[in-house]
Amino acid sequence: MNSLDMKRALIYLLVFVGIQLVAGGVVMAAYILMKGQGTEVDATGLIITTALADVTTLVLFLLLKWAEVSRHWVQTRPWTVLFWCVLAAFGAIIPSTYIQELMPELPNYAEKEFEMIMNNRFGYFIIGLLAPLVEELVFRGAILRALLRWKSNPWIGIVISAVMFSAIHMNPAQMPHAFLIGILLGWMYYRTDSIVPGVVYHWVNNTIAYVLMAFYPDPDLKTTDFFGNQQTVLMAVAFSLCILIPSIYQLNLRMKK
């Protein structure tokens, strides 16, 4: 056990949050002044701000070698693992959404901003491409890597990194789903020492959310509204679990530590 690794993990988290808030805030302020919109924020401004903050994070973590990027795991040609990652992402959407609906309603502070990005045609660049890469690099490639060195029990690091991952969304309504996904993504990283499975899973998850928002823009839409009645919802959950559970089983077999 090395307390220095825990300090590193906290530093990585604070730097990530600082870039998102400070750098993002500066860019947004400059954009607003340039556009002459007073204090109004539009989708274009949000997308530019988020993109620049994400790219800054990516470059900084790579230049300082806080996260290591290697082609070693990809060179083993793990295409079946990536296939099961895709299936697992599809299988987790409905059960995770249903569980979240069963929980007490939580505040959704970032609902307006999230919808503005999701409803913009350039929003997919942020949600579907940049976010999976940057968040996996930071939370698995840097933070979890440090936490795995900190404790001999890998699950302690995986759970802590999942808590951090859910907290940085700064949106209680998203946190339960982010925490559960964070556990799965952390386990994938621990078994492979690579962020690639997590990036693929994260990409599929966010892409599904983006597509659903495009076809069903109502943020208050429930699974019962989508499927018609509670019985059909339970059937959809059961069907999804028949995809998710075998996918995790196959990943457990195929992801070699």
N, C-alpha and C positions, 0 to 999 in steps of 0.2 A: 504494500500500500504506500502510495506517495502523495502527500497532500499537495505537492506542487502541480500534479496533474489536475486535481480538482480546481485549483486556482486558475490554471490554463483554461479549463472548460468555462469557468465563469467569465474570464476575460474575453474569450471568443464570443460568448453570448452578449456581453455588454457592448463589444465592438459592433456586432451585427445590429443590435437595437439602436446604437448611437448613429450608425450610418443611415439606417432607415428613417430615424427621426430628425437628426441634425442636417445631414446632407439633403435628405428629401425635403425638409422644411425650407432650406435655402433655395433649392431649385424651384419649389412651388411658389415662394415669395417672388422670385425673379420673374417667373412665368406670369404671375398675376399682374405685376407691375408693367410688364411688357404688353400684355393684352389690355391693360387699363380696365380691369373688371372689378376693382375694389377688393372686396374680400370673397368674391364668388369663385368657387372652384368648379371646373368642368372636367369631363372625362379625359380630354386630351392632356390637360395638366396633370391629372392623376397618373396617366399612363407614362408620360415623360418622366415624372418624378420617380415613380417606382422603377422604371427601366434603368435610369441612371444610378439609383441607389443599389439596385441588384448588380449591375455591371461593376460598380465601384467595389462592392463586397467581394465579388468573384475575383477581380484582379488583385485586391489586397490579400486575400487568403492564399491565393496561389503564389504571389510574389514573396510573401513572408514564410511560405511553406508551412502554414498552419494546417493545411489539408494536403495530403499527398495524393497525387493522381498517377495511377499506373495502368498500363495496358495488360498487365500480367494475367488478371482474371479473364478478361475478354479474349485473350489469346488461347485460352483453353476451349474456346468455341462453346460457350454454355447456352446454346440457343434454346434448348428445352427448358432450362431454368427461366429464361426470359419469357417463354411462352406461358409457363405456369404463373409467372408474375402478372401477366396481362389478365389471365383468367381469374386470379385471386382478386385483382382490382375490380373486375366486373362483379364478382360474387359478393364483395363486401359492401357495395353501395346501398342496396335495399335494406339489409339487416342493420347496418349502422344508422341509416336514416330513421328506421322504425324505432330503434332503441332510443335515439335522440328525441323522437316525438313522445315516447313514454315518460321521459324525464320532465320535471317541472320546467316551465318555459323560462328561458334565460334571456337576459338583455342582448340585443343585437346592435351594439354601438356603431359598427362599421357597415351596417346594412346599405345605407345610401351610397357610400363610396364603392362598396363591392359591386352593387348593381350597375353603377355607372361604368365601371371597367368591363364587367361581364357583357353589358349590352352594347359595347363599342366594338366595331369590327377589328380593331387593332388590339383589343383586350386579350385575345388568345395568346399573343406574343408574351404577355406578362404571365397570365394564369397557366397556360399550357406548356410554355417552353422555358422561360426564365425561372419562374418560381420552383419547379421541380429540380432544376440543376443547382441553383444557388442554395436552396434550403437543404438539399441532400449533402452538398459540399460542406456546409457549415455545421449542420446538426448531426450528421453521421460521420462525415469525413474529418471533421475537426473536433467537435464537442464530444461525441460518443467515443471517438478514438482515444481521447485523453481520459475519459471516464473508465474505459475498459482497462487502462493501465492503473487507474486509481484503486480499483477493487478487484479482487480475484474472482468474485462472483459476477459474471457478466450481466445478470439480470438487474443488479442494482444500477449499473450504468445505463442499461437500456431503459429502465423505468424513469430515471432522473432525466435522461435526454428527451423522453416522450413528454414529460411534464413541461420541460422548457419549450419544446416544440409547440405544445398546445397553448402555452402562456403567451408566446410571441405573436399569436394571432390577435391578441388583445381584443377578443370578441367572444364573450362567454358562450354565445349560441353555437360557435364552431368548435369550442374546446373539447367536448366529449369525443367527437369524431376524430379530431386531430390527435388526441391522446391515444386512442385505440390504433389509429393508423401509425402513429409514432412508435408504438410497441412493435408492430409488425415490421416496420422499416428498420428499426434498430436491430431486431433479430436477424433480418436479411444481411445487414452490414456485418454483424458479428460472425455469421457463418461464412461469409465470402471475402471479408476484408476489402470490399469494393462498394462504391456508391452506385454502380450501374444498375443492379436490380431495383434499388430504391428509386432511382431516377425514372426507370421504366414504369414501375408501379405508380409513382407519384404523377407521372405524365398521363397515364390512362385515367387515374382518378380525377384529375383536374379537367381533362378533356371531356369526360362524361358530364361533369358538373357544368362545364361551359355549354355543351350541346343541349343539355336539359334546360338551362336558363334561356337559350335561344328559342326553344320550342314552347317552353312553359315559363314565361317571365314573371308570373305571380309569385312573390317571395313567400306568401302564406299558404302555398299549395301543400296539401298533406298527401300522404300515401293513399289514404282512402279516396281523396279527390281524383287521384291518378288512376287507381285500380277499380274504383266503383264502390266497393264495400269492404268491411273488415275481413270477411272470409277470404276474399281474393287477395287481400294484402298478406294474410298469413300464408297463403299458398305461394305467393311470390317470395316471401321470406324463406320458406322451406326450400323452394327451388333454388334460390340464391345460395343457401347453405350447402346444397348438393353440389354447387360449383366451388364454393369457397373452401370447404373442409377438405375435399380431395386435392385441391390446389396446394393447400398448406402441407398436406401429407406428402405430396410429390416434391415440393420444395425442400421439405425436411430430408427426404431421401437423396435429393440431387445436389443440394448445396453442401459441399464438403468443407469442413473446417481445416 
